[in-house]
Amino acid sequence: MNNPVIVGVIAAIVGLVAGYFVDRLSKGGAYKTRDEIIRQAERDAENIQKGQELKLKEEMLRRRETLESKMEETRGQQRERERELDKREVQLEEQQESFRKKEKMLQGTQQKLAERVKSMEAKDAELSRLLKEEQEMLYKTSELTREQATEQLLKRLDRELSDQTGAMIMKHEAEVKVECERKAREIIGMAVQRYASAHTSESTVSTVDIPSDEVKGRIIGREGRNIRAFEKATGVDVIVDDTPGVVIVSAFDSVRREIGKLSLAKLIQDGRIHPSRIEEIVAETTKEMEDHIRKLGMHACEEASVRGLHPKLMDLMGRLHFRVSYSQNVRQHSIEVAHLTGMMAEQLGLDGTLARRCGFLHDIGKAADHEMEGGHPAVGAELLKRYGEGPEVVHAAAGHHDDIRPEYIYTVLVAAADAVSAARPGARRETLEKYVRRLEELESLACGFPGVDHAFAVQAGREIRVIVDSSRVNDRQAARMSRDIAGAIEQTLTYPGEIRVTVLRETRNVEFAR
């Protein structure tokens, strides 16, 4: 406690006090003796020293408490680390015990395998010995040499393998036949379904607007004479139902349907609707349609830069204006294929004019496939052969769907251009039934999750909004459900772009004050 600093401070204080009083005494203002002044100064210095010592003790106690608290905290951390180390030691011991058990099992397995290998080697040696003895005995019994016996054995094996091969071929042929029949039934069923739903609903029906419902009665006529005469003259079906302001014209032949639609519009505009007038209007419209088809064919030839086409083929190209394939106009598609084929042929150093002709006429069979037997490639090839087209053009029409083996490079180019034109963005679109079915599949997939009350596909199928039961699904479960639904959509459905999944959860309490 005898700190030199403290002693120095005390001595300075004592000196100052003594100097002060000596000065007072020297000036005559002292009121105490020198000894009292000194004793008073010593007492003051002692009090100051005690105060400083108390402050030092308090500071030391405070630092000691701080150090003790830090040491206690450190001890706690050390104890926690010791407990963690003990736990890890226990885990390591358990793992070591597990490893020792597995090692024992592996050793046992290896021993068993070694014993089995030894047993198999012994059996193999015994079998080889017996086989050698059997062969020697066979040689002695049959009085044949080794080469002769080997030859006879190979012949017998050859016969057996031939029999087995034949049986396997027959088996596989039967399986292939069954699979082909199944696939054929599937294809036929799909074709019937498409023909009866999507194709019929979008490609075989036209509507004609009428000014009032009174005209419907005039179209039907007395006892249905007018409508029967119109259907007989045009070859279409006229459907007059309760739909206001509309009469439906239905026919599988698109040209006939267009003639019926135009004729009916003219009759409604003329106002004179009776059998004789119907025949006149239909004949007039038919003549106008033939001229229109011829002009459409000529314009198509000019756009595709195809010259010297037979008039009948030109008419057929004009008829393709009224034929669609997956909502793609076949006439415009033929023009696109002609240009694409010509450009590819010119890049390869081939005849661009001949290539355009092959591409322009590749789908000509679609204009008459309902009048002739066979698919449109075969029908088109037959028509082109009939009207004097070259072998390259005929073969391109027959083989652009890989129905036959390509013999000309132009056939391959036409097939490629056909695929490019069909795959062009916006060229083909799904039917309304497929679009609605995709939305229904999207909604049913979301409704399959537990806790979902309703699901609505909005924005043309770009977003699915899912409403959940708030009593069964909390906020965390709703967030997880949105991710699960998105993952299920990615794995299950086929769709363009992306689909936004929104899960809505609402808690609503309603009370009535009466």
Sequence and secondary structure as in RCSB ss.txt:
>XXXX:A:sequence
MNNPVIVGVIAAIVGLVAGYFVDRLSKGGAYKTRDEIIRQAERDAENIQKGQELKLKEEMLRRRETLESKMEETR
GQQRERERELDKREVQLEEQQESFRKKEKMLQGTQQKLAERVKSMEAKDAELSRLLKEEQEMLYKTSELTREQAT
EQLLKRLDRELSDQTGAMIMKHEAEVKVECERKAREIIGMAVQRYASAHTSESTVSTVDIPSDEVKGRIIGREGR
NIRAFEKATGVDVIVDDTPGVVIVSAFDSVRREIGKLSLAKLIQDGRIHPSRIEEIVAETTKEMEDHIRKLGMHA
CEEASVRGLHPKLMDLMGRLHFRVSYSQNVRQHSIEVAHLTGMMAEQLGLDGTLARRCGFLHDIGKAADHEMEGG
HPAVGAELLKRYGEGPEVVHAAAGHHDDIRPEYIYTVLVAAADAVSAARPGARRETLEKYVRRLEELESLACGFP
GVDHAFAVQAGREIRVIVDSSRVNDRQAARMSRDIAGAIEQTLTYPGEIRVTVLRETRNVEFAR
>XXXX:A:secstr
   HHHHHHHHHHHHHHHHHHHHHHHTT   S HHHHHHHHHHHHHHHHHHHHHHHHHHHHHHHHHHHHHHHHHH
HHHHHHHHHHHHHHHHHHHHHHHHHHHHHHHHHHHHHHHHHHHHHHHHHHHHHHHHHHHHHHHHHHHT  HHHHH
HHHHHHHHHHHHHHHHHHHHHHHHHHHHHHHHHHHHHHHHHHHHHHTHHHHHHSEEEEE S THHHHHHH GGGH
HHHHHHHHH  EEE  S TTEEEEE SSHHHHHHHHHHHHHHHHH   SHHHHHHHHHHHHHHHHHHHHHHHHHH
HHHHT  S  HHHHHHHHHGGG EETTEEHHHHHHHHHHHHHHHHHHTTS HHHHHHHHHTTTGGGGTTTTSSS 
HHHHHHHHHHHTT  HHHHHHHHHTTSSS   SHHHHHHHHHHHHHHHSTTT    HHHHHHHHHHHHHHHHTST
TEEEEEEETTTTEEEEEE TTT  HHHHHHHHHHHHHHHHHH   SS  EEEEE          
